[in-house]
Structures are given as C-alpha cells and as structure tokens.
Amino acid sequence: ADDVGKAVAANTVPKTNTASNTNAITALPDEEHTQAQIDEVFSLTQIFPTEFSLLSKSTPRDPDNYDPDDYFEENRSYEHPIKYSILLQPQDSFELSEEEQRQLWPPKSISLCIQYPAEYPDISPTISLLHDMNYLEFSMQASDALLDVMRKAMEEELGMPCAMGMVYAAREFFEGGQLQLLASCVNATPTISPVERKDGKVDEMFEKEDQSLFATSTLPRPSDAARIKECNAQGLQVACAMLGRAHHDDDGEVAAMDGTSAGRKGGSWRYTVGLVGKPSAGKSTLFNAATAFARQRGEGGGEVRCEDREANDDDDSGIILGGASMAPHPFTTIDPNIGYCLVPAPAGTCPEDEEGDHEKLVRSGLTLGSSHGRNPKGTRFIPVCLKDVAGLVPGAYQGRGRGNKFLDDLTDADVLVHIVDASGSSDAEGNKLCDDGNPDDLNNPLHDLEWVRNELVEWVYFNLSSKWDSISRRGKQKLIEMFSGYKQSQSFTHDVSVSVEKYVKEVEGRDDIFDQLEMWDEGDLHRLVSAFLGARFPMALALNKADISSSAKYISDIKSKLPIHGHHTGVSLSAHDEMKFISHQIKLAIKSSSKDSAPSQPTSINEPMSGRVWDCLQSAVSLRQPTLVFPVNDMQTLEPLPGLTSGYAIRDSSLPNHSFVSCITAAGGSVPSQWDIQRKMYIPSTKGDVKHALRDVILLKPGSTVEDVFLTLKNMGALEGEFVRAEGSSRIGEKSKPVTKSEFVGKHNRILRIMTTKRKVEWQKNRAAV
C-alpha cells in the first residue's frame, strides 16, 4: 500500500490508442504549435512563479548570462516534448489558517505534471499527479476524483491552452472541501464501489453526494439591471482615473497602477495590440494594411486562397499576397493572425519630439536615426506585435460564435483596437444588410461599443461568479489571485482593488469592502470587473468604412460622446483603401526585385496613403504607453552601440522587409537607418560611415530600472561583462548625470549610456568581414 500513491499517472487523451498517442508525444511540433506551447509555458511561469518547475531539457542561448528563472524563448531553447510540473498548493495561501490547510489539503505536497504532444493545444496533453504519499495519506479514490475534475476543466478548453484551468480546478477541489466529502462517502460504503453496486446499478446515495461534489451554491446577492449598469459605469470611472496617472514624474517615480509599488518586475516589453470587433467589420483588412500582409510570396509561391482575393482583385501580375484571410462573410478568421506592425511613437516619448531639439541636433552636424524608419510626419516608428482574432458576437461569453476561444486569445494584448463598421451596413452578427442608403438606426454602430464591452465584462464576471463560494470564503487574496488568469500580475489587480475600495468609500460610504465579500451583490462584482478590464484592456476605436456615405453622421456622433463604454479615442479610416495601397506597392516592389521583370508601369493608384491606420494604432499605444529608452555609445554624439548595429538594427525580426520599406517610402516616410536603398537590404555600419544619433529604442515595462535596461541589452548582444556605471539625460544637448542600477527609467533619463567591464568592438569584426 505504501507504493500505491507514489506517482499516479493518467493519460487523458480519450479514444486514442497507445501507439498513436506515443507518436503524438514523440513527434516534433510544427512552428505554430511550438510557439503556442512556449507561450503557455512562459505565461505559467509568470502566473505561478514559485510553483512552476520545468522537467524537460532546455538550453540557454547565452550561457554567460543565463537566468534560470527567465523562461522567455529569446533566452532559452526548449527541447520537445515539453514537460513540467505545477505545485497545486498555492504558495500564497496564508489567508487560510494552519488548521484549515490541514483539513482541506493532503498532508504532503502534490503537483500536476503535464507533457505536451506535438499537436497540443489542438489535442489534450498527458497529465499525471506527482506526490510522495501512500494510500492512507492520499487514496486512489481521491486521486481518481481529482483527475476527473482536471479532465473536465481540460475538456472545457479543448483547442486552447488548458494548464491554468486545470490548476484552478484542482485547487477548487481541495479548498471546496471535496477531499473530506469524498472520504466520508468512502467510509460510509466500505464494501461497495462508490460508482456502481454489484447489481450494476448506480449507488443512489453516492450519486447525490457526487452531484454536490462539484456544485457551487453561493453566488453574489442579486442586483437589478439599473444597479449593474451603474456599477459598470463606476468601474469605468475608476479605470479612467488610473489610466490618467502619469507613468513617471520628472523624478522617475512610478505610478501605482503600474504595479511597481507591489513588486512588479520590469524589463523588455513585447508590446501587443489586439484587434477586436464583430465579424466582417474589417479587422483582417486592417491587420493586412498595418503589417504589410506579414508575409509576401512571389510567383509560384502558392495557390491563391479564396479568402485572399480581395487583395488580389483586378491584378494580373501573377503575384500572390499572404497575410490574414479576408472575405465578406462572418468568421473568415478562425485562428488568430499575429504579425509585427510599425506604430508611430506616442507624442512626447522621443527626445526629438521636444521643441527645438531636432534643430539643435542638426546644428551640431549630427544625423538623426531610426532603426525602423519614420512616418510621413517624421515620427519614429516603434515595432509592435499585432493580433487579429476571430469576430465577436453577442453571447460569446456563453459560448456563441468562437466563444471563449476568442476571449482567451485576447489575454496576450496590452491594449485593444475595436474595429467598428461605421457605415451601419451590417448587423451584430456581421451579416451585410440591404443597402438602401438609409440604414436602420437599430444598427447604429454606437450599439456595438456597448455590447462588445458587455461581452468582455460578462466573460470575466461569469468566471468569477461561478467560483464565488470559494472566493467569498477565502477572501481578498483569493479574489485577486483569480484575475491572474488574464495574464496580469497580482500587484496590478491589487492596485485596481485599492482604487475600487477608495471609490466605494467616497461614493457609498462603505469601508473595507474587500474584507466583507460575503456581503457583495452582483453590482459590486461588476464594478470590480469593469475597473479591472478598463485598466487592463483600454480600447481605441477604428471607425472603419469611413468612405461609405452613411458613415459620416455615425462617426460624428460617436466622436462627440467619447470616452464611452471603455473606448477613449476614435480615428475614422478606410482600412480597405489603405490595404489596396499597400498591396499595390508590395507587388511593385516584388516585380522590381525580379531580374527578368519589365520596367514598372505608372501606378494606377494615384491617391496617397492617408496613414490613418498608423494614427489609429498610435492612439491605442498612447493609452498604455511603454517606457522608451534610447541606448547610446557616446553622450555627445549619441551614436548607437556597436553591438546593436551588428545585430538588432539589421537582423531583428521586427524590421520591415523590402516590400514594407517600399510602402513606407511610397507613403512619404523615411527608411530605417541601416537600410541600403540600392542593395535593398540591411547592412552593418563600417568605420567611416555616418553614425546615426538616437537610432535605437527599446520598449520597457513601466517600473523598469537601469539594471533592467542593462540586462535587456545583454540579452540583445549589445553589451558584455558586468555593470560598472551609467549616465543619462532627457533631452538632446542636455548635460548627462550619473544614474544608479536601481533607478527607475523614464523621460528624465531616457537617453542612457551604460559602461561595463567588457565592451564589444563589433565594428572591427564587420570591417574584416567587408
């Protein structure tokens, strides 16, 4: 009996034979599945930093600067199949007394072990329980019941990452007292199977107990519709106040909403903008316009997909464009499209934005650079990840349309752009209406703003209310912990809760509401969810199809009401027009690169690109600004670090390719500093070349320190050795001042020079190579 409970394993891929499952485990995943698996691993390390343990092998990409707690894919290479464990007992369970922990949890630690098959998350992973308990300490019946609970959680998220859901389901199992309930059932019928009697009939007593095993009886007290609507609006007021705080003041202090006060970790930021909206609103069209179709394929590169024909209409070049699928019907996009786009930096975030500073640079004989180019207004481009997900329909939080799959895809985003059909020519399902020139006001796009916001709120509210029994018993810490599933630190949620608590005290006169969760009504929970979502996912509006005549009155009406329903800014645009301009320029660029191509004919698209898609993305990033830092090699010339010139500035995956560069120049913008126009490629600088001032910029999370900048540059290969000292300044020509490793970075020290014990001299290597 002592050996029975040592390690309980259970393959959870139903209706699959052993040989097939073995092949799925041992086969290597393709690029798409690999990325999904690594993304989930990284997310889990952020959500369960002390409970997570990687069991499969991984290799550091830079052994000299290896951080065993950094699971980001740029810092380590994973071997497949990926296998890891997560300790089920939460390490922050101090809200439970020792007696409660002893009663609810097994006497020793227990972990969930997960191994990915090649096609995960499209198929289920293999799971097992890891512990060192004998049968008397943790019975086989308890093990089977726990695995059943986790299987149900896994089945509910089939096709999506499911590890976090299984962990929370397991914790609910223990903290809901189900272990004790199961023990009492087993003790009551020691000689009869708890599932089936000898006569083949289900045991009636156990059936009743089993139903209660997974039941949740406690919910927040009911509220009427008026109360819920009022509390949702109050939550938005709290969120707006939080977003209105500056990330840093002139002394570099960090605003509370950034979470630094509660220990949030800074560092480099892979900033992501999510595109949301009902089907056929133009999300994929805007995605293709912003990313320049993400990938281009020349003649013979593949067959035309029917979804791509909008970009290839009226074209006989034989060139086929990739990118996100587009078609005039709902749910053209099934799985999310992800690609890099270029976004003009938010106003005031770059040194050259300061009045007179650009001229000061020119008078000094220096050339202002930019690693990713500039828009027609001269604003520096910064690289941002863009994510286009499936269309949202009313009732998605209940499973309609793409349901929770859509909502789960959103959790990677830092801000959202809501693409609205401003013409009013489609219904809430994305179906095109009869075009009689007089759209019904029932299809006023203003309604879309309300129900899309409501879907997001109800998604989170439903998840929390279904677990309210456990939440209300365990208190504030458990409630805050539940929000970590939306890929946000607990410190951020803590700051939201502090703001909500302060607001309720001022408005309703109630003190310490988070110490009285059992008294909450549905309105209280909606208020918290609304505040969290408003601060976590601020939204900008893309008022699309502005070229249709019926759009004018709706656009004017919506803009006059902003901010409304969690939307703060609105930009009118025609994603289709900009996409057509981009596709035309890409095809010209591909043809001009062909050795046997004929001279390019005059363009048939005479209208210049409006750049409104760029403006829209800029307005979104401005809602939740990253900290921009400009690393330099010299504080006088502001020249770039040699290590960045030989790597990041010519090889980074976020750099625009030849076709994208052609679109930038055709729109009136300027090319990246290391781009060679004649050779149509990025080239490293050699001795004697112009050294572009302030060429490089890195995006950091608010609350980052000088040490975070140092570590980021080391990971990028720009610096070696150990930190010695640093100096920084805010403006061009300003005298630099010493800065410490622990000092927060912000506008006051955004131009930064870091000195180490070992400097790279890449220009010598490049000179030898040339």
Buried (B, 14 or more C-beta within 10 A) or exposed (E): EEEBBEEBEBBBBEEBEEEEBEEBBEEEBEEEBBEBBBEBBBBBBBBBEEBBBBEBEBEBBBEEBEEEEBBBBEBBEBEBBBBBBBBBBBEEBEBBEEEBBEEBBBEEBBBBBBBBBBBBBBBBBBBBBBBEBBBEBBBEBBBBBBBBBBBEBBEEBEBBBBBBBBBBBBBBBBBBBBBEBBEEBBEEBEEEEBEEBEEEEEBEEBEEBBEEBBEEEEBBEEBEEEBBBBBBEBBBBBBBBBBEEEBBEEEBBBBBBBBBBBEBBBBBBBBBBBBBBBBBBBBBBBBBBBBBBBEBBBEEEEEEEEBBEBBBEEBEEEBBBBBBBBBEEBBBBEBBBBBBBBBBBBEEBBBBBBEEBBEBBEEEEBBBBBBBBBBBEBBBBBBBBBBBBBBBBBBBBEEBBBBBBBBBBBBBBBBBBBBBBBBBBBBBBBEEEEEEEEBEEEBBBBBBBEBBBBBBBBBBBEBBBEBBBBBBBBBBBBBBBBBBBBBBBBBBBBBBBBBBBEBBEEEEEEEEBBEBBEEBBBBBBBBBBBBBBBBBBBBBBBBBBBBBEBBEEBBEEBBEEBBBBBBBBBBBBBBBBBBBBBBBBBBBBBBEEEEEEEEEEEEEBEEEBBBBBBBBBBBBBBBBBBBBBBBBBEBEEBBBBBBBBBBBBBEBEBBBBBBBBBBBBBBBBBBBBBBEEEEBEBBBBEEEEEBBBBBBBBBBBBBBBBBBBBBBBBBBBBBBEEBEEBBBBBBBBBEBEEBEBEBBBBBBBBBBBBEBEEBBEBBEEBBEEE
